[in-house]
Amino acid sequence: MKAELIRDLNIGGLAAENDNFLSTYFLETNIYRRVALGHTKILIGNRGSGKSAIFKMLAKHERSKGSLVEQIIPSDYLYDLLQNSRQFDSSAEWARLSAYNTGWKFVILVTTMKLLTQNTNKHRYNQDALGRVRTFLRENSDLQFSMPMEIFLNTLKKFSNISRITFNGLHFESATQQLDNLYKLADLQKVIPAIQELTKERRIIIMFDELDHGWDASDDARQFIAGLFKATVQINQQFPNIDVLVTIREEIYENIPELYDDSQKIRDLIEFIRWSPQDLFQLIVQRIRYAMETVLDVNTKKMKPETLWHSIFDERMSEDGERTFRYIIERTLYRPREIIFFVNECLRAHTKHNKIDGKTIKQVERLYSRYRTDDIASEFKYQFPGLKQVIETFRLANACWTREALENHWLEIVDGDKKCPEARDWLNTDSTPSDFIETLWRAGVFRAYMKLQENGELLSCFVGSHEEPSLNLAIVDQFEMHPMFRCHLGVRSVNTIHESTHNEL
């Protein structure tokens, strides 16, 4: 294939919400099918793992079946608004989680009522139940014209006002009753039977996505997410035909202790998004197939996935080198957005040969490595501020390290020999060398050496947290920097363990 033809190809956008052709090459994974069947309610995944793509395709599929779907995306400035407005005074801090929980349940039920009353054509409802819902919305007309987040904030304000009265000693009994009524959603009790009746006849799906926008790890932000998590579970249990679905970024989930107790009880409703190299290969060749058919008018129906890949990429990086797909996938944390970005940049950079060769891939790797290093630092900026400075301390170092060498590296940072001022708090406050190593592994910066049995054969390899998230890192003594970071940092890919030898592996 000519170089100019390859450059004309594009395999889709990085953000699912902006990809108008997603439905033509979307890969239906087992996770997607479990969400579509209603088995999974809460999706947890890293940035770029495909959470929004799943929701976008599910929404389209369900609307085509006649389900009522609403997607709720909090605004970027919401967390800042919550923190600055301080809905509760310090004496009422205990009430926040319950208030957020109640606020979310109110939003979900009001959204359900609005969906039911706005979509009555071609569907026979219980008219008595529908009339009660319409009456409630008419008597509370402000809800009809309010966005979900406006309804949520107004509910919090009610809690705030009553809480202050209660703790100032004014009208204590009356205020306590008002609080109790709010927690019990007293205003909705008369209409809840009608909602239950109407939702027997039609599936309602309410999706909460992009909760990471503006996330600042504040107490209010954590309670905001924890309250939504609890409301999701409670509504799904109380209303079998209302599916409330939530996506949460994995590092945010790990930063909210309030979620852990509930997650143990409802583990079957939670799904962690994990991709394998095989799945990612299918995802990328599906996009290549679409691009070749639409842009180049090539009939690809009889072309195998490997043939599609090799029609654009050389099979190997060099004559006796690593396979091109393997080389690229090894420089990712197994996320769709990474592989899509890398391949699209290769298409743009291609100039010389009939196919994209190893030289072009390595040229793109320089841009990609810098982009992903910055992106990982941004991803963990609230959990581990200054992570970029820590990563930079490994510039021009070896790829392979022993545990002892990493512990000494941590000590040099803590002692100030290596400057990381923005990371001082999490490195110095009750931190240990093991915590430091765990952080670098969890963030994807380092991979851990392990041995495993496969088909009766003992194999050894380095694995990242995206491959073996439950690995007991305490028993690991040897590590290597993930290839994704090496090009940007000028890290030497040598065959020796730092302060050790390869033979010791």
Backbone hydrogen bonds, N-H to C=O, Kabsch-Sander energy under -0.5 kcal/mol:
donor,donor_aa,acceptor,acceptor_aa,energy
6,I,2,K,-1.9
7,R,3,A,-2.3
8,D,4,E,-0.7
8,D,5,L,-0.5
9,L,6,I,-1.5
16,A,14,L,-0.6
18,N,15,A,-1.4
19,D,16,A,-1.4
20,N,18,N,-0.9
22,L,19,D,-1.1
24,T,21,F,-1.6
25,Y,21,F,-0.7
25,Y,22,L,-1.1
26,F,22,L,-0.9
28,E,26,F,-0.7
29,T,27,L,-1.1
33,R,29,T,-2.0
34,R,30,N,-2.1
35,V,31,I,-2.1
36,A,32,Y,-2.7
37,L,33,R,-1.9
38,G,35,V,-1.3
39,H,34,R,-2.0
40,T,34,R,-1.3
41,K,269,L,-2.7
42,I,269,L,-2.2
43,L,41,K,-0.5
43,L,246,V,-3.0
44,I,42,I,-0.5
44,I,271,E,-2.9
45,G,248,I,-1.8
49,S,46,N,-1.7
54,I,50,G,-1.7
55,F,51,K,-1.8
56,K,52,S,-2.7
57,M,53,A,-2.3
58,L,54,I,-2.3
59,A,55,F,-2.6
60,K,56,K,-1.8
61,H,57,M,-2.4
62,E,58,L,-2.9
63,R,59,A,-2.3
64,S,60,K,-1.6
65,K,61,H,-0.8
65,K,62,E,-0.6
66,G,63,R,-1.2
67,S,62,E,-2.3
68,L,203,R,-2.4
69,V,67,S,-0.6
70,E,205,I,-2.4
72,I,70,E,-0.5
72,I,207,M,-3.8
73,I,71,Q,-0.5
78,L,75,S,-1.5
81,L,77,Y,-2.2
82,L,78,L,-2.6
83,Q,79,Y,-2.2
84,N,80,D,-2.5
85,S,81,L,-2.4
86,R,82,L,-1.4
87,Q,82,L,-0.5
92,A,89,D,-2.0
93,E,90,S,-1.0
95,A,92,A,-1.7
96,R,93,E,-1.7
99,A,95,A,-2.3
100,Y,96,R,-3.0
101,N,97,L,-2.5
102,T,98,S,-2.5
103,G,99,A,-2.9
104,W,100,Y,-2.3
105,K,101,N,-2.0
106,F,102,T,-2.4
107,V,103,G,-2.2
108,I,104,W,-2.6
109,L,105,K,-2.3
110,V,106,F,-2.5
111,T,107,V,-2.6
112,T,108,I,-2.0
113,M,109,L,-2.2
114,K,110,V,-2.4
115,L,111,T,-2.2
116,L,112,T,-2.3
117,T,113,M,-2.1
118,Q,114,K,-1.6
119,N,115,L,-0.7
123,H,120,T,-1.3
125,Y,123,H,-0.7
127,Q,125,Y,-0.8
130,L,126,N,-2.6
131,G,127,Q,-2.3
132,R,128,D,-1.8
133,V,129,A,-1.8
134,R,130,L,-2.4
135,T,131,G,-2.3
136,F,132,R,-2.0
137,L,133,V,-2.2
138,R,134,R,-2.3
139,E,135,T,-2.5
140,N,136,F,-1.2
141,S,138,R,-0.7
143,L,140,N,-1.9
144,Q,140,N,-0.6
144,Q,141,S,-0.6
145,F,141,S,-0.9
146,S,143,L,-0.9
150,E,147,M,-0.6
151,I,147,M,-2.2
152,F,148,P,-2.2
153,L,149,M,-2.4
154,N,150,E,-2.4
155,T,151,I,-1.9
156,L,152,F,-1.9
157,K,153,L,-2.0
158,K,154,N,-1.4
159,F,155,T,-1.6
160,S,156,L,-2.6
161,N,157,K,-2.6
162,I,158,K,-2.1
163,S,159,F,-2.7
164,R,160,S,-1.9
165,I,161,N,-1.7
166,T,162,I,-2.5
167,F,163,S,-2.1
168,N,164,R,-1.0
169,G,166,T,-1.0
170,L,165,I,-1.7
171,H,169,G,-0.5
175,A,171,H,-3.1
176,T,172,F,-2.4
177,Q,173,E,-2.0
178,Q,174,S,-2.1
179,L,175,A,-2.6
180,D,176,T,-2.3
181,N,177,Q,-2.4
182,L,178,Q,-2.1
183,Y,179,L,-2.7
184,K,180,D,-1.9
185,L,182,L,-1.5
186,A,181,N,-2.9
188,L,185,L,-1.6
189,Q,185,L,-0.8
189,Q,186,A,-0.8
191,V,188,L,-1.5
192,I,188,L,-1.5
195,I,191,V,-1.9
196,Q,192,I,-2.6
197,E,193,P,-2.1
198,L,194,A,-2.6
199,T,195,I,-2.3
200,K,197,E,-0.8
201,E,198,L,-1.1
202,R,198,L,-0.6
204,I,241,N,-2.4
205,I,68,L,-3.1
206,I,243,D,-2.6
207,M,70,E,-3.0
207,M,205,I,-0.5
208,F,245,L,-2.7
209,D,72,I,-1.8
209,D,207,M,-0.6
211,L,247,T,-0.5
213,H,210,E,-1.3
215,W,212,D,-2.1
222,R,218,S,-2.3
223,Q,219,D,-2.5
224,F,220,D,-2.4
225,I,221,A,-1.8
226,A,222,R,-2.8
227,G,223,Q,-2.8
228,L,224,F,-1.4
229,F,225,I,-2.6
230,K,226,A,-2.3
231,A,227,G,-2.3
232,T,228,L,-2.6
233,V,229,F,-1.8
234,Q,230,K,-2.5
235,I,231,A,-2.8
236,N,232,T,-2.1
237,Q,233,V,-1.6
238,Q,234,Q,-2.2
239,F,235,I,-2.9
242,I,239,F,-2.1
243,D,204,I,-3.3
243,D,241,N,-0.7
244,V,242,I,-0.8
245,L,206,I,-2.7
245,L,243,D,-0.6
246,V,41,K,-2.3
247,T,208,F,-2.0
248,I,43,L,-2.8
250,E,45,G,-1.3
252,I,249,R,-0.5
253,Y,249,R,-2.5
254,E,250,E,-2.3
255,N,252,I,-0.9
256,I,253,Y,-1.4
259,L,256,I,-2.0
260,Y,257,P,-1.3
261,D,257,P,-0.6
262,D,258,E,-0.5
263,S,259,L,-2.2
264,Q,260,Y,-1.5
265,K,261,D,-0.9
265,K,262,D,-0.6
266,I,262,D,-1.6
267,R,264,Q,-0.5
269,L,266,I,-2.3
270,I,266,I,-0.5
270,I,267,R,-1.1
271,E,42,I,-2.5
273,I,44,I,-2.8
273,I,271,E,-0.5
274,R,272,F,-0.6
280,L,276,S,-2.3
281,F,277,P,-2.1
282,Q,278,Q,-2.0
283,L,279,D,-2.3
284,I,280,L,-2.3
285,V,281,F,-2.5
286,Q,282,Q,-1.7
287,R,283,L,-1.3
288,I,284,I,-2.2
289,R,285,V,-2.6
290,Y,286,Q,-1.7
291,A,287,R,-2.5
292,M,288,I,-2.6
293,E,289,R,-2.0
294,T,290,Y,-2.5
295,V,291,A,-2.5
296,L,291,A,-0.8
296,L,292,M,-0.7
298,V,292,M,-2.0
300,T,298,V,-0.8
303,M,300,T,-1.6
308,L,304,K,-2.2
309,W,305,P,-2.2
310,H,306,E,-2.4
311,S,307,T,-0.9
311,S,308,L,-0.5
312,I,309,W,-1.4
313,F,309,W,-3.0
314,D,356,I,-2.9
317,M,322,E,-3.2
321,G,318,S,-1.1
324,T,315,E,-1.9
327,Y,323,R,-2.4
328,I,324,T,-2.1
329,I,325,F,-2.9
330,E,326,R,-1.9
331,R,328,I,-1.6
332,T,329,I,-1.4
337,R,48,G,-2.0
338,E,335,R,-0.7
339,I,335,R,-1.5
340,I,336,P,-2.5
341,F,337,R,-2.2
342,F,338,E,-2.6
343,V,339,I,-2.4
344,N,340,I,-2.4
345,E,341,F,-2.3
346,C,342,F,-1.9
347,L,343,V,-2.2
348,R,344,N,-2.0
349,A,345,E,-2.2
350,H,346,C,-1.2
356,I,312,I,-3.4
358,G,317,M,-0.6
361,I,357,D,-2.0
362,K,358,G,-2.4
363,Q,359,K,-1.7
364,V,360,T,-2.4
365,E,361,I,-1.9
366,R,362,K,-1.0
366,R,363,Q,-0.6
367,L,363,Q,-0.8
368,Y,364,V,-2.7
369,S,365,E,-3.1
370,R,366,R,-1.4
371,Y,367,L,-2.4
372,R,368,Y,-2.8
373,T,369,S,-2.0
374,D,370,R,-2.2
375,D,371,Y,-2.0
376,I,372,R,-2.6
377,A,373,T,-1.9
378,S,374,D,-2.1
379,E,375,D,-2.4
380,F,376,I,-1.6
381,K,378,S,-1.4
384,F,380,F,-3.3
387,L,384,F,-1.4
390,V,386,G,-1.7
391,I,387,L,-2.8
392,E,388,K,-2.1
393,T,389,Q,-0.8
393,T,390,V,-1.0
394,F,391,I,-1.8
395,R,392,E,-1.8
396,L,489,L,-2.5
397,A,394,F,-2.0
399,A,492,R,-1.5
400,C,496,T,-0.5
401,W,479,F,-3.0
402,T,498,H,-0.7
403,R,477,D,-2.4
406,L,402,T,-2.0
407,E,403,R,-2.5
408,N,404,E,-2.1
409,H,405,A,-1.9
410,W,406,L,-2.3
411,L,407,E,-2.0
412,E,408,N,-2.0
413,I,409,H,-1.7
414,V,410,W,-2.7
415,D,411,L,-2.6
416,G,413,I,-1.0
417,D,412,E,-1.7
418,K,412,E,-1.6
419,K,417,D,-0.5
420,C,418,K,-0.5
423,A,420,C,-1.3
424,R,421,P,-1.1
427,L,423,A,-1.7
428,N,424,R,-2.3
429,T,425,D,-2.3
430,D,428,N,-1.0
436,F,432,T,-2.0
437,I,433,P,-2.2
438,E,434,S,-2.5
439,T,435,D,-2.6
440,L,436,F,-2.1
441,W,437,I,-2.1
442,R,438,E,-3.0
443,A,439,T,-2.3
444,G,441,W,-1.1
445,V,440,L,-1.7
446,F,440,L,-1.4
447,R,480,E,-3.4
448,A,463,V,-3.2
449,Y,478,Q,-2.4
450,M,461,C,-2.9
452,L,459,L,-2.7
454,E,457,E,-2.7
457,E,454,E,-1.6
459,L,452,L,-3.4
459,L,457,E,-0.6
461,C,450,M,-2.4
463,V,448,A,-3.0
465,S,441,W,-0.7
467,E,464,G,-1.4
468,E,464,G,-2.2
471,L,468,E,-1.9
473,L,471,L,-1.3
475,I,472,N,-1.3
476,V,473,L,-1.6
479,F,401,W,-3.2
480,E,447,R,-2.2
481,M,399,A,-3.0
482,H,445,V,-2.9
485,F,482,H,-1.8
486,R,482,H,-0.7
487,C,483,P,-0.7
489,L,485,F,-1.8
490,G,486,R,-1.1
490,G,487,C,-0.6
491,V,486,R,-2.0
492,R,397,A,-2.1
493,S,491,V,-0.5
494,V,492,R,-1.5
498,H,400,C,-1.1
500,S,497,I,-2.8
504,E,501,T,-1.5
505,L,502,H,-1.9
